[in-house]
Amino acid sequence: SNSEYGRDEFANDMAMGSSTLYNKVKATTGQTIVAFITSIRMKEAKRLLAGTDMRIAEISQAVGYENEKHFMKLFKSSCGVSPSEYRRNMGLTG
């Protein structure tokens, strides 16, 4: 069996209740569920910043943040640079 936390396990844990899911995510990833979801969103934001010419507001919404300023603050906190600085560092303008 696969050691990764998979979709079926996630569905089963959701059916059992949120505390089971939260505990499973923490045990599997070492992160709280909020930190885990944020890290997934930031990874996708970095991919979009580096690989597309989408505007930052569009990327913010694409990864689940309605508030662009909140997204930019979280991105900088998570990645050490602003989204536009990250994009520049990747050799793209924006």
N, C-alpha and C positions, 0 to 999 in steps of 0.2 A: 504493500500500500504506500501511497505517496505521503511524504512527511510534511508537505505544504498544507496550509489551511485552505481547503478547497470550497467550491461553491456549494456542494451538497452538505458539507459540515456546517457551513454558514447558515444554510436554510434550516437544518435540524436545530442548530443552536438558537436561531430566531424563534422557532416554534416552541422551544423550551423556555424562553424568556430572555430578557435583555441582560440580566446579571450573568447568566451562563455565557452569553456571547461576549460580554465585556471581559470576563475572566479568561475565556479562551484566547481572545485577541492578545490580552496582556501576557499570558503564559507563552504564547507562540511567538510574539513579536518583541516583547519587552516594552511595548508602548501602550499607553491608554488608547482606547478606541478613537478618541478625538485626534490624538497625535498621529495615529496610524492612518486615518483618513486624510488628514492634512498632508502627510508625507506623500501619499499617493497623488493627491491633487497637485502638489508642488512638482513632483516628478513629471506629470503630464504637462504642467505649465512650462517647465523647462524644455520639454520636447517641442511644444508649440512655438515657444519663443525662438528656438534654434532652427526649426524646420519649416516655419511658415512666415508669411508676412502679415498675419492677423494683427489687428490693433490690440493693445494691452487690455482695453475694455472688453473686447471680444473674447480674449483668452480668459479673463477673469470670469466671465459668464460661462464659458465652455467648461471650466473646471469646477463650477458650482458656487461661485461667489457673485451675488447680485451687486454688491458694493465694491467698486473698483479700488477705492482708497483702502478699504479693509484688506482686500487681496494684496495690494502693493505692500502694505505694512507686514502682513504675514509672510509674503515672499522674501522681503528683505531680512526679516527675523530668521527665517528658515535657511536662506541661501547666502546671506552675507552681503548681497548686492541687490539693487532695485531690479525689477524686470527689464527696464530699458538698458541698464548697465550690463545685465546678464546677456542680453541680445547683442550689445556692442562687443562684448568679450568673445562672443561666438562668431564675430565677423560679419554680423548683419546690422542694418540700420533700423531704427524704430524707436 
